[in-house]
Every structure is written in structure tokens, then in C-alpha cells.
Amino acid sequence: MRILMLNNEFPPLGGGTGSVNQALLQRLAHVADLEIDLFTAALGRTPEREQFSERIRLYKVPVDNHDIHHSSNRELLTYAALALPAALARHRVLPYDFCFAWSAVPAGSVALALRRLCGLPYLVRVSGPDIPGFEERYARLYPILTPIIRSVWRNATLVVAKCDGEAAMIRRVDPSIAPVLAPNGVDVRAFRMAAPRNNGPLRIICVARLIERKGQRHLLAALRRLRDAGVTATVEFVGTGDAAQAYRAEADRLGIADQVTFAGYVPRERIADHYAAADVFVLPSYNEGMSVATLEAMAAGLPLVVTRTGGTAELVQEGENGLTFAWGDVETLAQHLAYLAANREVVRQMGAASRRRAERMSWDAVAARYLEIFDRMLNRDVHGTACVVESLQDHKARRDEHDHNCGDRAGGRPDQTATGGVSAGL
């Protein structure tokens, strides 16, 4: 099986989508009959080629990104303009079975062009900001992008969502789309359990881009309320973004700057240390797909205090491994944090529950789910959409047995109406 992957971000460039792409490739590298070429962006002005593993290659087109954490509109267009001819040339030399686009824009637009130029089928994995209305800062662009996004979705063989909430948002934009589900995962081995203290300030961590959608200003307001109520707490913001300067000014204005740390960008190899130094993870987002940072916090054994939105809320069993609140509800957020500050045994119990849930969401399980999706792209019968807890070895053995008995089936487009039953395992 030969797969063309398209993603404008890949570590060290970009955020969660690139990190998920990297983690999935690390698992797929062990699948003997799978060959992948990923076309992504280079940081500089020179094309690059990297051998990721024996059967996985990275082709980096010279986008010349100025900020490793954020791509400008110009850089997104440059990626699409360069990736299309490069991928097409490679396909003509050694054809791919299908294309995997990691977003509708810009990767999906390239995949759509390839389908029209040479008939290459594709699947598209939805990235949250792809969904019209998801990201307020793109409000002016959505009227222009929405027809493009709908066209990318409708011409895809499969559309992949990370959670039930994201699938519902997709259907609200286009009721004709029935996404299949494939959640994000986490490597629990990379994180050690945090050690909550019996006393002292409640140590809060928020790992996210500093942008309005992530809602950090509400956490600052809640911290001020805690201070007024005599509850001692500190907040560490890990991440960068357009709102960083405004949030620093807001902390000063609220008189809580001495309780807030802006850590900025933290390399992935050091992020586990920051989770381990915290008691509670907070993410007050307006919208989320399935936050990688939330999964990491669970693996680190932290209680979650998050907004009831998208895949993030689906990761919380209320009162078991965390607490939820509505977007902008500063009062409830402050009450949740005050409760945890006063009940450190609850913090420990919720943290242990988070870790147990994270252990069921390994990258091996996610990779097995994607192998099922890849089989559907080839119109193979994968015996239904099983829960993602099977191992890669089990999946490979089952697939080999099926191929031996039935052979590869040529045929038309797989049915796009079935959804993968994975959300029950989250």
C-alpha cells in the first residue's frame, strides 16, 4: 500500500496536527506492507528530503515559514502551490493508492486538485479551524473558504473527525457528510504521574496557543476571583500566540502578575516536566477538536477543568477525572478551582482516573484505527468498524488472513455513511 500524505505542518513546524502526524508515522513505520511519502513544509528556502524510516519519506517544499508556531495566509498558499506539482511528479513516477490530507486547507485543496488531475482518491482528516465558525479570528475568511472546504469534503472518499462533537460540527456545515471517527492518542510512557501537594498554592497549568479561542483571559479572571476569596493559586501558561502581550497586560491590570508565569514555547522533550510540576490542567476554550495537550495532561495524571466543548468535554467523566464549565463562565471556573484547592485528596483521585483513561488511548490503538480506515480506502472488508483497542499486530494478522482468503478487492468508492464506533472507548 502506497500512501501520499499532505500536511503543511510537521515538527518542529506547527502545533497539534503536526505532532499527531509524527506520532502516527512512528507507529506506522513498523507496518511492513505500508509505504508513505509525506509532503510538508520546510522552514527555509531550500527543498529538503528526509528518510523518516525505511519505508517513510518526508519531502519538504521551501515555504520559508517565518514563525514555526503559525503559518500566514501567504505561507499556506505557498505550500499548496509547491506541494501540488511536487506530489504530482512523484505520483507519475511511482503511483500512490490514495492520498491522506491532514486538513481541508491547504492540504485538502491539493488533494482535490490531484483527484481532478489524475483521479487519485483521498481522505481528509478535519482540523478544527477547517470547520466554518470554529475559529473566530478567521470569521472574515470563512465566507471565502467555506465553498472550498465543502468541495474538499464532498469529493473525499472519507472524511475523518476526531470526536463526536467535531463530527456534529461538520454535519451542521454540510449535512451530506458522514465522518468516520479516529481519535487522537497519547504516549503515556512519556509522562510521569504528577505529585499533588497536600498544601500550598494550587498549581494550575494551561498548555495552548495564546489566542482568543483558547479563552485564557477567563482563567486570568478566575484567578483574580480566587485571590479575592483568599484561595492561593498560581497559573503557568505554556505556549505562544497573538494574544500573549494582551494577556500579560491583563494579568498586570488584574493585579495577579505575581501569580502568573508565561513560559512561552517549550520543546516537546521538556513538556512532561511542566505537567509534572502542576496540580490541575485547565483549558477554557471556545471550541476544540480533541486537544493533544488535554491528552498529555491526562497521561501526566492531572485532573481536567475544561469547557464543555468538542472532544475535550468527551475526555471528561464529570466528577471522576475532572470538572467542566460553559465557555466564559468565570464564576463556575473559579468555584471548581477553589473546590480542588480545598480538597487535595480529590485532586489525587481525579488525577489517577485521568491516567487510567489515557492508558486506553495509546498511539498503537489509534494507528490500528487508521489502518482500518486505510483498508476502507482500498475497498477491503475490515469486518465492521471495531473499537480501536486492538494492537497493530492483531490488525496486521487479521488483514493478512483476510487477504489470503479473499484477495484484494477492486471496486468503487467505499460507503461514506458509516461512522467508526470509537467514541465509546474515549
Buried (B, 14 or more C-beta within 10 A) or exposed (E): BBBBBBBBBBBEBBBBBBBBBBBBBBBBBBBEEBBBBBBBBBBEEEEBEEEBEEBBBBBBBBBBBEEBBBBEEEBBBBBBEBBBEBBBEBBEEEEBBBBBBBBBBBBBBBBBBBBEEEEBBBBBBBBBBBBBEBBEEBEEBBEEBBEBBBBBBEBBBBBBBBBBBBBEBBBEBBEEBBBBBBBBBBBBEEBBBBEBEEEEBBBBBBBBBBBBBBBBBBBBBBBBBBBEEEBEBBBBBBBBBEBBEBBBEBBEEBEBBEBBBBBEEBEEEEBBEBBBEBBBBBBBBBBBBBBBBBBBBBBBBBBBBBBBBBBBBBBBBEEBBBBBBEBBBBEBBBBBBBBBBEEBEBBBBBBBBBBBBBEBBBBBBBBBBBBBBBBBBBBBEBEEBBBBBBEBEEBBEBBEEBBEEEEEEEEEEBEBEEBBBBBEBB
